[in-house]
Amino acid sequence: MLHIVNKSPTDGSAFDSALRLSGQGALLLIEDAVYAATRGNPAEARIQGALDRLKVYVLAPDLEARGMADRLSEGVTAVDYGGFVDLVAEHPNCQSWL
Protein backbone atom coordinates (compact mmCIF):
# COMPACT_ATOMS: atom_id res chain seq x y z
CA MET A 1 0.00 0.00 0.00
CA LEU A 2 1.12 3.55 -0.71
CA HIS A 3 0.53 5.99 2.14
CA ILE A 4 0.49 9.66 1.17
CA VAL A 5 0.94 12.38 3.79
CA ASN A 6 0.73 16.10 3.06
CA LYS A 7 0.82 17.62 6.55
CA SER A 8 3.90 18.67 8.47
CA PRO A 9 4.75 16.38 11.39
CA THR A 10 4.09 19.37 13.67
CA ASP A 11 0.63 20.02 12.18
CA GLY A 12 -1.81 17.51 13.60
CA SER A 13 -1.52 13.75 13.84
CA ALA A 14 -1.64 12.61 10.17
CA PHE A 15 2.12 11.98 9.95
CA ASP A 16 2.37 9.98 13.17
CA SER A 17 -0.83 8.06 12.41
CA ALA A 18 0.49 7.09 8.98
CA LEU A 19 3.75 5.82 10.47
CA ARG A 20 2.01 3.94 13.26
CA LEU A 21 -0.65 2.26 11.12
CA SER A 22 1.11 1.80 7.79
CA GLY A 23 2.70 -1.60 8.32
CA GLN A 24 4.82 -2.38 5.26
CA GLY A 25 4.75 -0.69 1.88
CA ALA A 26 5.63 2.82 0.84
CA LEU A 27 5.24 6.28 2.30
CA LEU A 28 5.17 9.36 0.08
CA LEU A 29 5.60 12.75 1.72
CA ILE A 30 4.23 15.72 -0.20
CA GLU A 31 3.61 19.41 0.48
CA ASP A 32 4.61 20.33 4.07
CA ALA A 33 5.14 16.67 5.04
CA VAL A 34 8.50 16.80 3.20
CA TYR A 35 9.96 18.55 6.26
CA ALA A 36 9.81 15.17 8.06
CA ALA A 37 12.38 13.76 5.63
CA THR A 38 15.03 16.41 6.23
CA ARG A 39 18.11 16.18 8.41
CA GLY A 40 18.00 17.91 11.77
CA ASN A 41 14.25 18.03 12.39
CA PRO A 42 12.39 16.34 15.25
CA ALA A 43 10.69 13.80 12.94
CA GLU A 44 13.93 12.56 11.38
CA ALA A 45 14.37 9.78 13.96
CA ARG A 46 10.82 8.53 13.32
CA ILE A 47 11.48 8.43 9.57
CA GLN A 48 14.77 6.58 10.11
CA GLY A 49 13.01 4.10 12.38
CA ALA A 50 10.39 3.38 9.71
CA LEU A 51 12.90 2.69 6.93
CA ASP A 52 13.26 -0.97 7.91
CA ARG A 53 9.62 -1.64 6.95
CA LEU A 54 8.71 1.21 4.60
CA LYS A 55 10.19 2.71 1.48
CA VAL A 56 10.05 6.45 2.07
CA TYR A 57 9.74 8.94 -0.78
CA VAL A 58 9.40 12.70 -0.97
CA LEU A 59 8.06 14.79 -3.81
CA ALA A 60 11.16 16.63 -5.04
CA PRO A 61 9.37 19.78 -6.30
CA ASP A 62 7.83 20.26 -2.84
CA LEU A 63 11.22 19.72 -1.19
CA GLU A 64 12.81 22.26 -3.54
CA ALA A 65 9.98 24.79 -3.08
CA ARG A 66 10.70 24.77 0.66
CA GLY A 67 14.46 25.17 0.20
CA MET A 68 15.19 21.74 1.68
CA ALA A 69 16.56 19.81 -1.32
CA ASP A 70 20.07 19.75 0.15
CA ARG A 71 18.87 18.41 3.53
CA LEU A 72 17.24 15.14 2.49
CA SER A 73 17.69 12.39 5.11
CA GLU A 74 19.67 9.28 4.25
CA GLY A 75 17.54 6.44 2.95
CA VAL A 76 14.76 8.67 1.63
CA THR A 77 14.21 8.85 -2.13
CA ALA A 78 13.12 12.01 -3.93
CA VAL A 79 10.73 11.57 -6.87
CA ASP A 80 9.39 13.99 -9.45
CA TYR A 81 5.75 14.17 -10.57
CA GLY A 82 6.31 11.27 -12.96
CA GLY A 83 7.67 9.25 -10.05
CA PHE A 84 4.57 10.13 -8.04
CA VAL A 85 2.41 8.72 -10.84
CA ASP A 86 4.60 5.61 -11.03
CA LEU A 87 4.21 5.00 -7.28
CA VAL A 88 0.42 5.28 -7.52
CA ALA A 89 0.35 2.91 -10.50
CA GLU A 90 2.70 0.46 -8.75
CA HIS A 91 0.60 0.15 -5.59
CA PRO A 92 -2.90 -1.30 -5.90
CA ASN A 93 -4.08 0.65 -2.85
CA CYS A 94 -3.36 4.23 -1.79
CA GLN A 95 -4.23 5.87 1.50
CA SER A 96 -4.12 9.66 1.84
CA TRP A 97 -3.69 10.84 5.42
CA LEU A 98 -5.48 14.13 6.06
C-alpha positions in Angstrom: 0.0 0.0 0.0 1.1 3.6 -0.7 0.5 6.0 2.1 0.5 9.7 1.2 0.9 12.4 3.8 0.7 16.1 3.1 0.8 17.6 6.6 3.9 18.7 8.5 4.7 16.4 11.4 4.1 19.4 13.7 0.6 20.0 12.2 -1.8 17.5 13.6 -1.5 13.8 13.8 -1.6 12.6 10.2 2.1 12.0 9.9 2.4 10.0 13.2 -0.8 8.1 12.4 0.5 7.1 9.0 3.7 5.8 10.5 2.0 3.9 13.3 -0.7 2.3 11.1 1.1 1.8 7.8 2.7 -1.6 8.3 4.8 -2.4 5.3 4.7 -0.7 1.9 5.6 2.8 0.8 5.2 6.3 2.3 5.2 9.4 0.1 5.6 12.7 1.7 4.2 15.7 -0.2 3.6 19.4 0.5 4.6 20.3 4.1 5.1 16.7 5.0 8.5 16.8 3.2 10.0 18.5 6.3 9.8 15.2 8.1 12.4 13.8 5.6 15.0 16.4 6.2 18.1 16.2 8.4 18.0 17.9 11.8 14.3 18.0 12.4 12.4 16.3 15.3 10.7 13.8 12.9 13.9 12.6 11.4 14.4 9.8 14.0 10.8 8.5 13.3 11.5 8.4 9.6 14.8 6.6 10.1 13.0 4.1 12.4 10.4 3.4 9.7 12.9 2.7 6.9 13.3 -1.0 7.9 9.6 -1.6 6.9 8.7 1.2 4.6 10.2 2.7 1.5 10.0 6.4 2.1 9.7 8.9 -0.8 9.4 12.7 -1.0 8.1 14.8 -3.8 11.2 16.6 -5.0 9.4 19.8 -6.3 7.8 20.3 -2.8 11.2 19.7 -1.2 12.8 22.3 -3.5 10.0 24.8 -3.1 10.7 24.8 0.7 14.5 25.2 0.2 15.2 21.7 1.7 16.6 19.8 -1.3 20.1 19.7 0.2 18.9 18.4 3.5 17.2 15.1 2.5 17.7 12.4 5.1 19.7 9.3 4.3 17.5 6.4 3.0 14.8 8.7 1.6 14.2 8.8 -2.1 13.1 12.0 -3.9 10.7 11.6 -6.9 9.4 14.0 -9.4 5.7 14.2 -10.6 6.3 11.3 -13.0 7.7 9.2 -10.0 4.6 10.1 -8.0 2.4 8.7 -10.8 4.6 5.6 -11.0 4.2 5.0 -7.3 0.4 5.3 -7.5 0.3 2.9 -10.5 2.7 0.5 -8.7 0.6 0.2 -5.6 -2.9 -1.3 -5.9 -4.1 0.6 -2.8 -3.4 4.2 -1.8 -4.2 5.9 1.5 -4.1 9.7 1.8 -3.7 10.8 5.4 -5.5 14.1 6.1 
